[in-house]
Amino acid sequence: MNQSAMIAAAAATLLSTVLAATPAVAQEKEKCYGIAKAGQNDCANLAGTHSCAGQSKVSDDAGEWKYVAKGTCKGMKGMSADEAKMKVKKS
C-alpha cells in the first residue's frame, strides 16, 4: 500500500469515527404535562408531593410531566407548564 492510500484510509477511519460519535440531529425537548403514566414521570410534580422521577401515582395527572420532542406535546393531548398550573389550581 502506498503512502497516499494509507493517508486516505486513515482519514476515512477518522471521519467515520467522528460521524458515528456525533448525533445526527440534536433534538430539543420540552416538558409535557398530563401525559405521564403512573410511575413514569420524569421528575418533581407541580404539587410538590414528590421530587423524583417514577413517583407519580396516577396516570395522566395534570401535575406530572415527561420530556418529549419539542413541538409534539399538543399532539399527545398534553399541556404546557402554564396550562397545567391553571388546571391544578382549579382542582
C-alpha positions in Angstrom: 0.0 0.0 0.0 1.5 3.3 -0.9 1.7 6.4 1.3 -1.2 8.3 -0.2 -3.5 5.3 0.1 -2.6 4.9 3.7 -3.3 8.5 4.4 -6.7 8.3 2.7 -7.6 5.2 4.7 -6.6 6.8 7.9 -8.6 9.9 7.1 -11.6 7.8 6.2 -11.3 5.9 9.5 -11.1 9.2 11.5 -14.0 10.7 9.7 -16.2 7.7 10.2 -15.3 7.6 13.9 -16.3 11.3 14.3 -19.5 10.9 12.5 -20.5 7.8 14.5 -19.8 9.6 17.8 -21.9 12.7 16.9 -25.7 12.5 16.9 -27.2 13.3 13.5 -29.6 15.9 14.9 -29.6 17.2 18.5 -33.3 17.0 19.4 -34.7 19.7 21.6 -37.0 18.6 24.4 -39.9 20.2 26.3 -41.9 19.3 29.4 -45.3 17.9 28.6 -47.8 17.8 31.5 -50.7 15.4 31.8 -49.3 12.6 29.7 -47.2 10.6 32.2 -48.4 7.2 33.1 -48.3 6.1 36.8 -44.6 5.6 37.8 -43.3 7.0 34.5 -43.0 10.8 35.2 -39.6 12.4 34.6 -39.2 14.5 37.8 -41.0 16.5 40.5 -44.7 17.3 40.2 -46.4 20.7 40.4 -47.9 20.0 43.8 -44.5 19.3 45.4 -45.6 16.0 46.9 -42.6 14.3 45.4 -39.3 15.4 43.8 -38.2 12.4 41.8 -38.8 10.5 38.6 -41.0 7.5 38.7 -43.0 8.5 41.7 -46.3 9.5 40.0 -49.2 7.6 41.4 -51.9 8.3 38.8 -51.7 8.2 35.0 -52.3 11.4 33.1 -52.2 13.6 36.2 -52.1 17.3 35.1 -49.3 18.0 37.6 -47.0 15.2 36.3 -44.8 15.6 33.3 -42.4 13.9 30.8 -39.8 15.2 28.4 -41.0 15.0 24.8 -39.6 16.2 21.5 -40.3 19.9 21.1 -43.5 20.6 19.3 -45.1 17.2 19.9 -46.8 17.8 23.3 -50.1 19.1 21.9 -50.4 16.2 19.6 -50.2 13.9 22.6 -53.0 15.8 24.3 -50.6 17.3 26.8 -50.3 20.7 28.3 -47.6 23.4 28.8 -46.5 24.2 32.3 -48.8 27.3 32.4 -51.8 25.3 31.3 -51.1 22.6 33.8 -50.7 25.1 36.6 -54.1 26.6 35.8 -55.7 23.2 35.7 -54.1 22.1 39.0 -55.1 25.4 40.6 -58.8 24.9 39.6 -58.9 21.4 41.1 
